[in-house]
Structure formats: C-alpha cells, structure tokens
C-alpha cells in the first residue's frame, strides 16, 4: 500500500451485465491503467466473477439492485462467495424480475413509440445474463434514434412504469453477509444521470441504511466532487462505516475511464479506501 503509483477501482462492470468489455478485456484494461486492485461488480450476477476466478487477482463482487423500504439503492457486495446457495438463489429470482421488467419495456416501446424489436434484437437481449435498461438503449442508439445511451433512456424508456422489480434491501444486505461479503451502499448521493442528494436529504436515508445493516459507503465516485466526497467520508467515519471507491466503469457504455474516483480525476491513494484493509484480513 505504500507504493504511490498503486491504484484501486472497486466498481467496474463487464458484459455479463451492462458493460461492453469481456472479463478478460477488463483485466487487461485494469493492468494497462495501472490499477492493481479492482473489483468486478456486475449487476445482479456473479457469472463474470466465476469466469475470471483463478485467472487473475481481483475482488469478487456483485451489485444488487435493491429497495430498502422507500430508498432505491444499489448494494455492492465485496468478497462474496460466488457459489453461496442463498446468493445464487437471490440472483435467480432477480433474473425473473429483470425479465418481467424487460418485457414491460419492450411492450412500452411498441405501444407508445411504435418501435418493434427485431427477432435478432430480442434474441440478443434474451441471451444476456443480466439485462438492464442500457441494453435496450444500445439498440435504440444503433438504430440511430439517439446519440447516446443517456439520451435514448431519457427519450424512450425513463417514462415507462415497470413497478417494483428490485430486491428487498434488507435481504440483499443479509445475503451478502451470509455469503461472507461486505455490503456497501453504491453511489449513495445518486448514480449515473440522477440528481445528487443534498446533505439534509441524505442523512435520514443513511440512518435507515445503517439500520438495515449496511457496512460501508462508496465515498469516492467518478461523478462526485470533493465537497460531496469529503461529506461522505465524514459520514462514514462518524458511523464507523468502511470507505470504498470506484469508477463505475462500463467500457463504451459510459464515458468513464477506469480508475476515476472523482470528477476532477485526481489520484486517490488506496489507503483512503479502508475497505481494502478489511477485505485483506
């Protein structure tokens, strides 16, 4: 940890969820970027971790799409046992929920926007291990209906009501712990394309998440400035929570380079990510 050139990125995605790179491409990308410690945290699947396991050193992770009472959140699970039965049962249920959400969105595109997917497009979607809104957005971009994923989602998909297809947050956190992992609240002030919470909005939610059993916060994040980061770090320290950090790298599906842990792109020493020490015990 003393090497000043050592870098960490604890939030990246492969094409097993909504990233554009294979797990082997990711490992090479991380190496070329000088990132020595990285976590693979695909949405609601650990298939990528299984494929990469034993091939290189990395942290097995997952990002569970959850709802803690009325708090929509993503829960990162670090160092999970990817063969744990309860975790895999939860993921299997999640795949059914995602399929329901996908069918709702496909129907919405046809009925509201008169966009009918081809058999090839549908087969590609159904072949995915974990289907998210980005996959549909990619199809719309490829058709020339939008310039990028964000525009495609805003113009064609965000207004679609899919109901609650998220995991129960308490169950997500408990399952991660049972699988030997550490549950961390991902981008707690807001993720990609979301309005960032003000401090007075965030604090009551943090108290709720602590009651649900969260053990860490993703304080360093590619879309956060240092005012937001310093606030989150103080919250973590005050509540004895572990500090994590990640870029939320998705390859070509997001304009985020690997290793970016703040909007200013300043270097962050791995020592500041206290979760690393906890994971190495």
C-alpha positions as a LaTeX table, in Angstrom:
\begin{tabular}{lrrr}
\hline
Residue & $x$ (\AA) & $y$ (\AA) & $z$ (\AA) \\
\hline
Unk1 & 0.00 & 0.00 & 0.00 \\
Unk2 & 2.99 & 2.32 & 0.26 \\
Unk3 & 3.62 & 2.48 & $-3.49$ \\
Unk4 & 2.38 & 5.90 & $-4.54$ \\
Unk5 & 1.60 & 4.58 & $-8.02$ \\
Unk6 & $-0.70$ & 1.84 & $-6.75$ \\
Unk7 & $-4.29$ & 2.44 & $-7.85$ \\
Unk8 & $-7.60$ & 0.83 & $-6.96$ \\
Unk9 & $-11.03$ & 0.70 & $-8.59$ \\
Unk10 & $-13.70$ & $-1.19$ & $-6.68$ \\
Unk11 & $-16.67$ & $-0.73$ & $-9.02$ \\
Unk12 & $-16.48$ & $-2.00$ & $-12.59$ \\
Unk13 & $-18.84$ & $-3.86$ & $-14.93$ \\
Unk14 & $-18.33$ & $-6.45$ & $-17.65$ \\
Unk15 & $-20.59$ & $-7.51$ & $-20.49$ \\
Unk16 & $-22.17$ & $-10.04$ & $-18.14$ \\
Unk17 & $-24.29$ & $-7.07$ & $-17.08$ \\
Unk18 & $-24.23$ & $-3.67$ & $-18.80$ \\
Unk19 & $-20.53$ & $-3.18$ & $-19.51$ \\
Unk20 & $-19.09$ & $-3.50$ & $-23.01$ \\
Unk21 & $-15.93$ & $-5.49$ & $-22.19$ \\
Unk22 & $-15.39$ & $-9.17$ & $-21.53$ \\
Unk23 & $-13.90$ & $-10.04$ & $-18.15$ \\
Unk24 & $-10.55$ & $-10.81$ & $-19.78$ \\
Unk25 & $-10.55$ & $-7.47$ & $-21.57$ \\
Unk26 & $-11.31$ & $-5.80$ & $-18.24$ \\
Unk27 & $-8.38$ & $-7.48$ & $-16.55$ \\
Unk28 & $-6.08$ & $-6.21$ & $-19.30$ \\
Unk29 & $-7.62$ & $-2.73$ & $-19.20$ \\
Unk30 & $-7.07$ & $-2.53$ & $-15.44$ \\
Unk31 & $-3.46$ & $-3.68$ & $-15.84$ \\
Unk32 & $-2.76$ & $-1.12$ & $-18.56$ \\
Unk33 & $-4.32$ & 1.62 & $-16.44$ \\
Unk34 & $-2.01$ & 0.77 & $-13.55$ \\
Unk35 & $-4.87$ & $-0.47$ & $-11.38$ \\
Unk36 & $-3.55$ & $-3.21$ & $-9.10$ \\
Unk37 & $-6.70$ & $-3.71$ & $-7.02$ \\
Unk38 & $-10.05$ & $-3.98$ & $-8.74$ \\
Unk39 & $-13.46$ & $-5.46$ & $-8.03$ \\
Unk40 & $-15.81$ & $-6.90$ & $-10.61$ \\
Unk41 & $-19.30$ & $-5.82$ & $-9.54$ \\
Unk42 & $-21.80$ & $-6.72$ & $-12.24$ \\
Unk43 & $-25.47$ & $-6.00$ & $-11.73$ \\
Unk44 & $-27.29$ & $-8.94$ & $-10.10$ \\
Unk45 & $-24.94$ & $-11.62$ & $-11.39$ \\
Unk46 & $-21.64$ & $-13.26$ & $-10.42$ \\
Unk47 & $-21.15$ & $-15.13$ & $-13.71$ \\
Unk48 & $-18.29$ & $-12.85$ & $-14.71$ \\
Unk49 & $-16.54$ & $-13.49$ & $-11.41$ \\
Unk50 & $-16.85$ & $-17.21$ & $-12.00$ \\
Unk51 & $-15.28$ & $-16.94$ & $-15.42$ \\
Unk52 & $-12.41$ & $-14.76$ & $-14.25$ \\
Unk53 & $-11.80$ & $-16.59$ & $-10.97$ \\
Unk54 & $-8.35$ & $-18.16$ & $-10.84$ \\
Unk55 & $-7.19$ & $-16.29$ & $-13.94$ \\
Unk56 & $-6.07$ & $-13.08$ & $-12.21$ \\
Unk57 & $-6.14$ & $-11.39$ & $-8.81$ \\
Unk58 & $-9.32$ & $-9.42$ & $-8.26$ \\
Unk59 & $-12.11$ & $-8.92$ & $-5.72$ \\
Unk60 & $-15.27$ & $-10.95$ & $-6.41$ \\
Unk61 & $-18.23$ & $-8.63$ & $-6.14$ \\
Unk62 & $-21.82$ & $-8.01$ & $-7.13$ \\
Unk63 & $-24.13$ & $-5.01$ & $-7.30$ \\
Unk64 & $-27.67$ & $-5.81$ & $-6.16$ \\
Unk65 & $-30.50$ & $-3.56$ & $-7.36$ \\
Unk66 & $-32.43$ & $-3.03$ & $-4.15$ \\
Unk67 & $-35.17$ & $-1.19$ & $-2.28$ \\
Unk68 & $-34.65$ & $-0.51$ & 1.43 \\
Unk69 & $-38.15$ & 0.44 & 2.49 \\
Unk70 & $-38.59$ & 3.57 & 0.33 \\
Unk71 & $-34.91$ & 4.03 & $-0.56$ \\
Unk72 & $-33.99$ & 2.93 & $-4.06$ \\
Unk73 & $-30.37$ & 1.85 & $-3.83$ \\
Unk74 & $-27.65$ & $-0.36$ & $-5.23$ \\
Unk75 & $-25.83$ & $-2.57$ & $-2.74$ \\
Unk76 & $-22.29$ & $-3.63$ & $-3.57$ \\
Unk77 & $-21.19$ & $-6.93$ & $-2.08$ \\
Unk78 & $-17.41$ & $-7.41$ & $-1.80$ \\
Unk79 & $-15.56$ & $-10.70$ & $-1.32$ \\
Unk80 & $-18.75$ & $-12.72$ & $-1.70$ \\
Unk81 & $-18.63$ & $-16.47$ & $-2.08$ \\
Unk82 & $-19.82$ & $-16.73$ & $-5.68$ \\
Unk83 & $-21.01$ & $-20.30$ & $-5.06$ \\
Unk84 & $-23.07$ & $-19.48$ & $-1.96$ \\
Unk85 & $-26.52$ & $-21.03$ & $-2.39$ \\
Unk86 & $-28.52$ & $-18.18$ & $-0.85$ \\
Unk87 & $-26.77$ & $-15.59$ & $-3.00$ \\
Unk88 & $-27.35$ & $-17.61$ & $-6.15$ \\
Unk89 & $-30.98$ & $-18.23$ & $-5.24$ \\
Unk90 & $-31.46$ & $-14.49$ & $-4.84$ \\
Unk91 & $-29.76$ & $-13.83$ & $-8.19$ \\
Unk92 & $-32.01$ & $-16.44$ & $-9.85$ \\
Unk93 & $-35.10$ & $-14.66$ & $-8.54$ \\
Unk94 & $-33.64$ & $-11.38$ & $-9.74$ \\
Unk95 & $-33.27$ & $-12.74$ & $-13.25$ \\
Unk96 & $-37.02$ & $-13.42$ & $-13.31$ \\
Unk97 & $-37.73$ & $-9.88$ & $-12.09$ \\
Unk98 & $-35.45$ & $-8.41$ & $-14.75$ \\
Unk99 & $-37.17$ & $-10.46$ & $-17.46$ \\
Unk100 & $-40.53$ & $-9.05$ & $-16.31$ \\
Unk101 & $-39.13$ & $-5.52$ & $-16.45$ \\
Unk102 & $-37.65$ & $-6.16$ & $-19.90$ \\
Unk103 & $-40.98$ & $-7.41$ & $-21.28$ \\
Unk104 & $-42.74$ & $-4.31$ & $-19.90$ \\
Unk105 & $-40.23$ & $-2.03$ & $-21.61$ \\
Unk106 & $-40.42$ & $-3.92$ & $-24.91$ \\
Unk107 & $-44.22$ & $-3.58$ & $-24.85$ \\
Unk108 & $-43.89$ & 0.11 & $-23.94$ \\
Unk109 & $-41.58$ & 0.83 & $-26.88$ \\
Unk110 & $-44.05$ & $-0.81$ & $-29.25$ \\
Unk111 & $-47.25$ & 0.74 & $-27.89$ \\
Unk112 & $-46.01$ & 4.23 & $-27.03$ \\
Unk113 & $-43.18$ & 4.85 & $-29.51$ \\
Unk114 & $-44.16$ & 2.41 & $-32.28$ \\
Unk115 & $-40.73$ & 0.76 & $-32.02$ \\
Unk116 & $-40.87$ & $-3.00$ & $-32.52$ \\
Unk117 & $-37.71$ & $-5.00$ & $-31.89$ \\
Unk118 & $-36.49$ & $-7.49$ & $-34.46$ \\
Unk119 & $-36.04$ & $-11.19$ & $-33.70$ \\
Unk120 & $-32.26$ & $-10.71$ & $-33.72$ \\
Unk121 & $-32.53$ & $-7.85$ & $-31.21$ \\
Unk122 & $-34.82$ & $-9.88$ & $-28.97$ \\
Unk123 & $-32.57$ & $-12.94$ & $-29.13$ \\
Unk124 & $-29.59$ & $-10.79$ & $-28.14$ \\
Unk125 & $-31.49$ & $-9.36$ & $-25.17$ \\
Unk126 & $-32.74$ & $-12.76$ & $-24.01$ \\
Unk127 & $-29.23$ & $-14.22$ & $-24.20$ \\
Unk128 & $-27.90$ & $-11.78$ & $-21.60$ \\
Unk129 & $-27.11$ & $-12.98$ & $-18.06$ \\
Unk130 & $-28.35$ & $-9.69$ & $-16.62$ \\
Unk131 & $-30.49$ & $-7.35$ & $-18.76$ \\
Unk132 & $-30.73$ & $-3.67$ & $-17.83$ \\
Unk133 & $-32.09$ & $-0.52$ & $-19.44$ \\
Unk134 & $-28.73$ & 0.18 & $-21.06$ \\
Unk135 & $-29.11$ & $-2.85$ & $-23.32$ \\
Unk136 & $-32.35$ & $-1.52$ & $-24.78$ \\
Unk137 & $-30.77$ & 1.92 & $-25.05$ \\
Unk138 & $-27.89$ & 0.41 & $-27.05$ \\
Unk139 & $-30.37$ & $-0.96$ & $-29.57$ \\
Unk140 & $-32.01$ & 2.44 & $-29.93$ \\
Unk141 & $-28.63$ & 4.12 & $-30.42$ \\
Unk142 & $-27.64$ & 1.51 & $-33.01$ \\
Unk143 & $-30.86$ & 2.31 & $-34.87$ \\
Unk144 & $-29.92$ & 5.97 & $-34.95$ \\
Unk145 & $-32.78$ & 7.03 & $-32.68$ \\
Unk146 & $-30.46$ & 8.66 & $-30.16$ \\
Unk147 & $-26.85$ & 9.84 & $-29.99$ \\
Unk148 & $-26.02$ & 8.02 & $-26.75$ \\
Unk149 & $-27.41$ & 5.76 & $-24.04$ \\
Unk150 & $-28.45$ & 8.58 & $-21.72$ \\
Unk151 & $-30.42$ & 10.32 & $-24.46$ \\
Unk152 & $-32.05$ & 7.04 & $-25.50$ \\
Unk153 & $-33.16$ & 6.27 & $-21.95$ \\
Unk154 & $-34.46$ & 9.79 & $-21.33$ \\
Unk155 & $-36.41$ & 9.97 & $-24.59$ \\
Unk156 & $-37.76$ & 6.45 & $-24.86$ \\
Unk157 & $-37.51$ & 4.47 & $-21.62$ \\
Unk158 & $-37.46$ & 6.55 & $-18.44$ \\
Unk159 & $-41.20$ & 7.25 & $-18.54$ \\
Unk160 & $-42.03$ & 3.54 & $-18.64$ \\
Unk161 & $-43.53$ & 2.35 & $-15.35$ \\
Unk162 & $-42.20$ & $-1.11$ & $-14.55$ \\
Unk163 & $-43.34$ & $-1.45$ & $-10.94$ \\
Unk164 & $-41.01$ & $-2.65$ & $-8.21$ \\
Unk165 & $-38.67$ & $-5.31$ & $-9.55$ \\
Unk166 & $-35.92$ & $-4.63$ & $-7.03$ \\
Unk167 & $-34.63$ & $-6.95$ & $-4.32$ \\
Unk168 & $-35.69$ & $-6.28$ & $-0.76$ \\
Unk169 & $-32.76$ & $-4.25$ & 0.57 \\
Unk170 & $-32.64$ & $-5.97$ & 3.93 \\
Unk171 & $-32.48$ & $-9.35$ & 2.20 \\
Unk172 & $-29.75$ & $-8.08$ & $-0.16$ \\
Unk173 & $-27.58$ & $-6.93$ & 2.73 \\
Unk174 & $-28.18$ & $-10.06$ & 4.80 \\
Unk175 & $-27.50$ & $-12.34$ & 1.84 \\
Unk176 & $-24.19$ & $-10.60$ & 1.08 \\
Unk177 & $-23.14$ & $-11.05$ & 4.72 \\
Unk178 & $-24.20$ & $-14.72$ & 4.71 \\
Unk179 & $-22.10$ & $-15.17$ & 1.58 \\
Unk180 & $-19.08$ & $-13.90$ & 3.50 \\
Unk181 & $-19.13$ & $-10.46$ & 1.90 \\
Unk182 & $-19.21$ & $-6.83$ & 2.97 \\
Unk183 & $-22.29$ & $-4.80$ & 1.92 \\
Unk184 & $-21.57$ & $-1.26$ & 0.73 \\
Unk185 & $-24.01$ & 1.42 & $-0.43$ \\
Unk186 & $-23.06$ & 2.30 & $-4.02$ \\
Unk187 & $-23.05$ & 5.96 & $-5.15$ \\
Unk188 & $-25.21$ & 6.91 & $-2.13$ \\
Unk189 & $-25.78$ & 10.54 & $-3.20$ \\
Unk190 & $-27.06$ & 9.41 & $-6.59$ \\
Unk191 & $-25.80$ & 7.41 & $-9.53$ \\
Unk192 & $-25.44$ & 7.99 & $-13.24$ \\
Unk193 & $-27.89$ & 10.59 & $-14.53$ \\
Unk194 & $-29.53$ & 11.05 & $-11.13$ \\
Unk195 & $-29.89$ & 14.24 & $-9.14$ \\
Unk196 & $-27.43$ & 14.24 & $-6.27$ \\
Unk197 & $-28.95$ & 14.33 & $-2.81$ \\
Unk198 & $-28.34$ & 17.33 & $-0.62$ \\
Unk199 & $-26.80$ & 16.69 & 2.78 \\
Unk200 & $-30.07$ & 17.18 & 4.65 \\
Unk201 & $-31.77$ & 14.71 & 2.30 \\
Unk202 & $-29.04$ & 12.12 & 2.62 \\
Unk203 & $-28.64$ & 11.93 & 6.41 \\
Unk204 & $-32.08$ & 10.44 & 7.21 \\
Unk205 & $-31.56$ & 7.87 & 4.46 \\
Unk206 & $-28.15$ & 7.00 & 5.86 \\
Unk207 & $-29.67$ & 6.35 & 9.29 \\
Unk208 & $-32.16$ & 4.00 & 7.67 \\
Unk209 & $-29.48$ & 2.17 & 5.70 \\
Unk210 & $-27.40$ & 1.69 & 8.84 \\
Unk211 & $-30.43$ & 0.08 & 10.50 \\
Unk212 & $-30.69$ & $-2.27$ & 7.54 \\
Unk213 & $-27.08$ & $-3.36$ & 8.15 \\
Unk214 & $-25.01$ & $-1.50$ & 5.57 \\
Unk215 & $-21.29$ & $-1.67$ & 6.46 \\
Unk216 & $-19.74$ & 0.80 & 4.07 \\
Unk217 & $-20.22$ & 3.78 & 1.74 \\
Unk218 & $-18.87$ & 4.34 & $-1.73$ \\
Unk219 & $-17.46$ & 7.76 & $-0.86$ \\
Unk220 & $-15.11$ & 8.13 & $-3.81$ \\
Unk221 & $-17.06$ & 8.00 & $-7.07$ \\
Unk222 & $-16.41$ & 9.15 & $-10.61$ \\
Unk223 & $-19.36$ & 11.57 & $-10.65$ \\
Unk224 & $-18.72$ & 13.15 & $-7.23$ \\
Unk225 & $-16.79$ & 16.32 & $-6.50$ \\
Unk226 & $-14.61$ & 16.68 & $-3.41$ \\
Unk227 & $-17.24$ & 18.57 & $-1.45$ \\
Unk228 & $-19.50$ & 15.54 & $-1.83$ \\
Unk229 & $-16.66$ & 13.08 & $-1.24$ \\
Unk230 & $-15.47$ & 14.81 & 1.95 \\
Unk231 & $-19.02$ & 14.88 & 3.27 \\
Unk232 & $-19.44$ & 11.15 & 2.65 \\
Unk233 & $-16.06$ & 10.35 & 4.21 \\
Unk234 & $-17.05$ & 12.25 & 7.36 \\
Unk235 & $-20.36$ & 10.38 & 7.47 \\
Unk236 & $-18.54$ & 7.06 & 7.13 \\
Unk237 & $-16.01$ & 7.89 & 9.83 \\
Unk238 & $-18.68$ & 9.18 & 12.21 \\
Unk239 & $-20.72$ & 5.99 & 11.84 \\
Unk240 & $-17.80$ & 3.52 & 11.76 \\
Unk241 & $-18.53$ & 2.56 & 8.17 \\
Unk242 & $-15.93$ & 1.34 & 5.70 \\
Unk243 & $-14.91$ & 3.67 & 2.88 \\
Unk244 & $-14.97$ & 2.39 & $-0.69$ \\
Unk245 & $-14.41$ & 3.96 & $-4.08$ \\
Unk246 & $-15.00$ & 3.11 & $-7.70$ \\
Unk247 & $-15.34$ & 4.49 & $-11.17$ \\
Unk248 & $-18.48$ & 2.56 & $-12.19$ \\
Unk249 & $-16.62$ & 1.73 & $-15.39$ \\
Unk250 & $-18.83$ & 0.33 & $-18.16$ \\
Unk251 & $-16.47$ & 0.46 & $-21.12$ \\
Unk252 & $-18.00$ & 2.19 & $-24.15$ \\
Unk253 & $-21.43$ & 2.26 & $-22.49$ \\
Unk254 & $-20.40$ & 5.18 & $-20.25$ \\
Unk255 & $-17.82$ & 7.93 & $-20.70$ \\
Unk256 & $-15.93$ & 6.96 & $-17.56$ \\
Unk257 & $-12.28$ & 5.86 & $-17.69$ \\
Unk258 & $-11.08$ & 3.10 & $-15.34$ \\
Unk259 & $-9.71$ & 4.34 & $-12.04$ \\
Unk260 & $-11.59$ & 7.65 & $-11.99$ \\
Unk261 & $-12.71$ & 8.12 & $-8.38$ \\
Unk262 & $-13.79$ & 11.79 & $-8.58$ \\
Unk263 & $-14.88$ & 14.31 & $-11.20$ \\
Unk264 & $-11.53$ & 16.10 & $-11.01$ \\
Unk265 & $-9.73$ & 12.84 & $-11.90$ \\
Unk266 & $-7.29$ & 13.32 & $-9.02$ \\
Unk267 & $-5.27$ & 10.36 & $-7.82$ \\
Unk268 & $-6.69$ & 8.67 & $-4.71$ \\
Unk269 & $-4.34$ & 6.62 & $-2.55$ \\
Unk270 & $-5.71$ & 3.11 & $-1.90$ \\
Unk271 & $-5.03$ & 3.68 & 1.82 \\
Unk272 & $-8.02$ & 6.03 & 1.83 \\
Unk273 & $-10.27$ & 3.14 & 0.86 \\
Unk274 & $-10.48$ & 1.48 & 4.27 \\
Unk275 & $-12.49$ & $-1.40$ & 2.88 \\
Unk276 & $-9.36$ & $-2.75$ & 1.19 \\
Unk277 & $-7.72$ & $-3.46$ & 4.54 \\
Unk278 & $-10.93$ & $-5.13$ & 5.74 \\
Unk279 & $-11.04$ & $-7.33$ & 2.64 \\
Unk280 & $-7.41$ & $-8.40$ & 3.10 \\
Unk281 & $-7.82$ & $-9.64$ & 6.65 \\
\hline
\end{tabular}
